[in-house]
Amino acid sequence: RQYKSLDPSMLELFSPSSQTMTSRIIDYLCLKENLLPFEFDAVDAFYQAPVASDEIIFAKPPAEAKEYLRACGQPDNIIWQCLKHLPGPRKASSGWCDYFSEILTEKLNFSRCPAHPQFFQSPPESARIVIEMHVDDGHGGAESETAIREFREELMKYTPLKGAEPIPYGTEYVHLKRPRIHYHDYVVL
């Protein structure tokens, strides 16, 4: 999104993310529907997302890799072709978001909000879970601790995570630099 001003025609740079207007929706849903809050971080997110077939990314190998090749008697004048995204390039963020959205929608059957694509919700036949993604950081609410743990276990089959544990009522936590405390009948932001 931050690169859009450079060239408005570059639609592939869009990555859904939390905005000031939307960042409190999960807090509201947790309060309104009596959901337990949780948050998570995708570990090394960009390294998980495959590079699109029409994109080619090359990288210089680190010195350690070249030393290893020399020690094995192999030539060290090589360039790596990356099959996964690297942090930094403009398309890496949107590549990760596409990959993660595919996991949620195709593997876990979550639905994605068409108006605000950073929001997802669990299928109606399963335990209620709502999530807002900000690139690789998730903030959500679930109807039970069991639902959070089962969601975490299922999601970790596809990508490593930190967090995704229930946040007990009355515990302060920070999501996107905003401290918050959830109670049964109100939220402090």
C-alpha positions in Angstrom: 0.0 0.0 0.0 2.8 2.4 0.8 4.2 2.1 -2.7 0.9 2.8 -4.4 1.8 6.5 -4.7 4.9 5.6 -6.8 2.7 4.2 -9.5 -1.1 3.9 -9.1 -1.2 1.2 -11.8 0.9 -1.2 -9.6 -2.0 -3.2 -8.2 0.1 -6.2 -7.3 1.7 -4.3 -4.4 -1.5 -4.2 -2.4 -1.5 -6.1 0.9 -4.5 -6.0 3.1 -3.7 -4.6 6.5 -5.3 -3.2 9.6 -6.2 0.5 9.5 -7.1 2.9 12.2 -10.8 2.6 11.3 -10.8 -1.2 11.4 -8.3 -2.1 14.1 -11.0 -2.2 16.8 -13.4 -4.5 15.1 -12.0 -7.6 16.6 -12.2 -6.0 20.1 -15.8 -5.1 19.4 -16.7 -8.6 18.2 -15.0 -10.1 21.3 -17.1 -7.9 23.5 -20.3 -8.3 21.6 -20.1 -12.1 21.1 -18.2 -13.0 24.3 -15.2 -14.2 22.3 -11.8 -14.8 23.8 -9.1 -12.6 22.3 -5.9 -14.1 20.9 -3.0 -12.9 18.7 -0.3 -14.6 16.7 2.6 -13.9 14.5 3.6 -16.0 11.4 7.3 -17.0 11.9 9.5 -16.0 8.9 6.3 -15.3 7.0 7.8 -14.2 3.7 10.1 -17.3 3.5 6.9 -19.5 3.6 5.3 -17.9 0.6 6.1 -19.4 -2.8 7.3 -17.1 -5.6 4.7 -16.8 -8.4 5.5 -18.8 -11.6 5.8 -15.6 -13.6 8.4 -14.1 -11.2 12.1 -14.8 -10.9 14.1 -13.8 -7.9 17.9 -14.2 -7.7 20.0 -13.7 -4.6 23.7 -13.8 -3.8 24.4 -16.7 -1.4 25.9 -15.7 2.0 29.6 -16.1 2.6 29.0 -19.3 4.7 27.4 -21.0 1.7 30.3 -20.1 -0.5 32.8 -21.3 2.1 30.9 -24.6 2.4 31.0 -25.0 -1.4 34.8 -24.4 -1.5 35.3 -26.9 1.4 33.4 -29.5 -0.7 35.5 -28.7 -3.8 32.7 -27.1 -5.6 32.8 -23.7 -7.5 31.6 -20.8 -5.4 30.7 -18.4 -8.2 27.0 -19.1 -8.0 23.7 -17.2 -7.7 20.7 -18.7 -6.0 17.2 -18.7 -7.6 14.7 -18.3 -4.8 11.6 -20.4 -4.7 10.2 -18.5 -1.7 9.9 -14.8 -1.1 12.6 -12.8 0.7 11.7 -9.9 3.0 12.1 -6.5 1.4 11.0 -6.8 -2.2 7.7 -5.0 -2.9 5.9 -8.2 -4.0 6.9 -10.2 -0.9 4.2 -8.8 1.3 1.4 -9.4 -1.2 2.9 -12.8 -1.9 2.7 -13.7 1.8 -0.9 -12.3 2.1 -2.0 -14.4 -0.9 -0.4 -17.5 0.5 -1.8 -17.1 4.0 -5.3 -16.2 2.6 -5.2 -19.4 0.5 -4.4 -21.4 3.7 -7.3 -19.9 5.6 -9.9 -20.0 2.8 -8.9 -23.2 0.9 -7.5 -25.4 3.7 -9.4 -24.2 6.8 -12.6 -23.1 4.9 -12.7 -19.6 6.4 -14.5 -16.9 4.5 -12.8 -13.6 3.6 -14.5 -10.3 3.8 -14.7 -8.8 0.3 -14.9 -5.2 1.5 -12.1 -5.5 4.0 -9.9 -8.5 2.9 -7.8 -8.5 6.1 -10.8 -10.0 7.9 -11.6 -13.7 8.0 -14.2 -15.8 9.8 -14.6 -19.5 10.5 -17.2 -21.6 8.6 -20.7 -21.5 10.2 -20.6 -25.2 11.1 -17.5 -24.9 13.3 -16.6 -22.9 16.4 -16.8 -19.2 16.0 -13.4 -17.6 15.1 -12.8 -14.1 13.7 -9.4 -12.8 12.6 -7.9 -9.6 11.3 -4.5 -9.9 9.6 -1.9 -7.2 9.4 0.6 -8.7 7.0 2.0 -11.5 9.2 0.4 -10.4 12.6 -3.1 -11.8 13.4 -5.5 -10.6 16.0 -8.6 -12.6 16.6 -11.4 -13.8 18.9 -12.8 -17.3 19.4 -15.7 -18.8 21.3 -13.4 -21.0 23.5 -9.8 -21.8 24.5 -10.3 -25.2 22.7 -11.3 -23.4 19.5 -8.1 -21.3 19.6 -5.9 -24.3 20.3 -7.5 -26.3 17.5 -7.2 -23.4 15.1 -3.5 -23.0 16.0 -2.8 -26.8 15.5 -4.5 -26.8 12.2 -2.8 -23.6 11.0 0.6 -24.8 12.1 0.3 -27.7 9.6 0.9 -25.1 6.9 3.0 -22.3 8.5 4.9 -21.9 11.7 3.4 -19.5 14.3 4.2 -17.8 17.5 1.4 -17.1 19.9 -2.2 -18.1 19.1 -2.9 -18.7 22.7 -6.0 -17.4 24.6 -5.4 -14.1 26.3 -7.0 -14.3 29.8 -9.4 -11.6 30.7 -7.8 -8.7 32.6 -4.4 -9.3 30.9 -2.8 -6.3 29.0 -1.4 -7.1 25.6 -0.2 -5.0 22.7 -1.3 -5.5 19.2 0.1 -3.2 16.5 1.5 -0.8 19.1 -1.9 -0.4 20.8 -2.2 -1.7 24.4 -5.5 -3.3 25.2 -7.2 -5.2 28.0 -10.3 -7.3 27.5 -12.8 -7.9 30.3 -16.1 -9.7 30.2 -18.1 -6.6 29.7 -15.7 -3.9 28.4 -12.4 -3.4 26.6 -9.7 -0.8 27.5 -7.8 0.5 24.5 
